[in-house]
Amino acid sequence: MNIWLAIGLTVVGCYAVKLAGLLVPAGVLERPLVRRLAALLPVALLAALTAQQAFADGRALVLDARAAGLAAAAVALLLRVPFLLVVAAAVLVTAGVRALGG
């Protein structure tokens, strides 16, 4: 029962946030600070999610094959490789490090 309560509260919360976004006056959305925050917030959230997934294991900081794959992807991005090859490089490096026992 607790799971269904949590799901229901999450649904209501998501709907409330969506509704609040629709009720914001247009004048507020046109402010330069709000526009800048709206442009930068998704990038910051994605970076935080990537860091948490690559370097965390529960409550501990880890450096394993995922970090090597992320580093390979970063290098590929710096070399301006097409995105599909960036993903392939990350997968291959991660698999290679894991195969070597990392």
N, C-alpha and C positions, 0 to 999 in steps of 0.2 A: 504493500500500500504506500509506503514511503516513496518508492520510485515513481508511482503515478502522481503523487503530490508534487514531487520535484519537477516532473515533466509538465504538469499543469501550470505550476508557477513560472517555469521557464517560458512556456507559450504566452502566458499573460504578460510577462516582462518584455519579451520580444515585441509583442504587439504594441505595448505601451511606448516603447522606444521608437518604433516605426511611426506611430501616431504623433508622438512629440516632434519628430523630425518634419512631419508634414504640416504641423501647426506653427512652425517657426516663420516669422514674417520675412518677406523677401528682402527687406532692407537690412536685416541682420546678416543674411547670407551674402550680401554684396560687399560687406566690409573687407578691406584688404587682409586683416589678421585672420579672419574666418576663412577666407579663400586660401591663404597660405597654409593654415593648419589642415584644411581639408585635403590639400595636395600632399602634405608631408606625412600625415598620420598613417595612411596605408603602408607607406614604405617603412616607417618605424615599426609598425606592428608585424610586418612580414619579416623584417630583420630580427626582431625579438623572437618570433616563432622559430625561425631558422636556427638561431643560436641555441635556443632551448632544446630543440630536437637534435642538434649536432653535438652539443657538448654536455648534456645533462643525462643522468641515468638515475631517476628517482631524486634523491637529495644530494647526490655526489657529482662532482665535476669529473668528466672523463675525456681522455683523448684517445680515440680508437679509430677504426677504419672510416667511420663517418666523417671525422675531421679531415682525414686525408682526401676523401671524396669531395668534400666542400672546398678544400684548397685547390684540387684539380679543376673544379668548376670555376673558381675565382680566376685561376690562371687562364682558362679557356675564354672566359668573359673578357679579360684584359686583352687577349689576342683577337677579340672581336669575331670569334668563331660562331657560326649559326647555333641557335638555341638547342636544336636537337642533338648536335654534336657536343654541346656543353653537358647536357644530361648524360649522353653516352660516355663521355670522359669521366664524369663523376661516378657512374655505375661501374665502369671498368676498373677504375682505381680502387674504389671501395671493395669490389669483389677480389681484386688482386691482393690487397692488404689482408683481407680476411683469409684468403687461401694460404697466404704465407704465415698465418698464425696470429695476426694482429687483431 
